[in-house]
Amino acid sequence: MIGVILVLMTLLVLGILPNSLNVLVVSGIISVLSYKYRDFFKKSYIFYVIALGIVGVSVVFYQESWTYLVIKGIIGYGFIVVVMFVGVLPNKWTLSRNIKLNRGIYSILGFILISPHALLRVFGVIGSVNIFGIAAYVIMIPLTIISFRIIRKEIEPKDWLNIQKAAYVIYGVLFIHLIFVAGYPDKIVYAVLLTLYVNNKLIKEFRT
């Protein structure tokens, strides 16, 4: 498993893949860690601090090539894809169970690490604002807040689950954003991912 992680990390560092595949590589790394090391993210506060540190450095050095994966939102998207697709994986899989243990943590890390990508555009530092991307980011804010365990335990489980259904809106709007702004072949990859998710989600819902 360590070898798989090293290969995937090498692909990221080399920067030879299109953005969409880099997102999948990040998702792959997270999935492998979840499968092999169930408690890797157990001390979540450490990873929140690390993520905030990465965000801070990336914002300061946003023009440097080594901050590309953060500024483009690739690492943040990678976490979000994992959170998204675990909902359509078979519940009995070890991978599914392990990811679901840390799903809230991944959601928070995804939001933190995607923030430079969104906020630098909102404040006109880089690029332009895309309405779908900003809409998805804004909806993420309350869902991220209630993902913290200290807040989640203050909310009735039924109410919490109902609020979390807004995540479906995020997924849809976010992938529309990605398809809209990406170039080829990224558009195709994102379209395929969205189609697979919708298809498998419908199949899973109708079977339960």
Helices and strands as residue ranges (DSSP letters): H 2-14, H 19-36, H 44-60, G 65-67, H 68-71, H 74-85, G 86-88, H 94-101, H 103-122, H 131-145, H 149-152, H 157-164, H 166-181, H 186-207
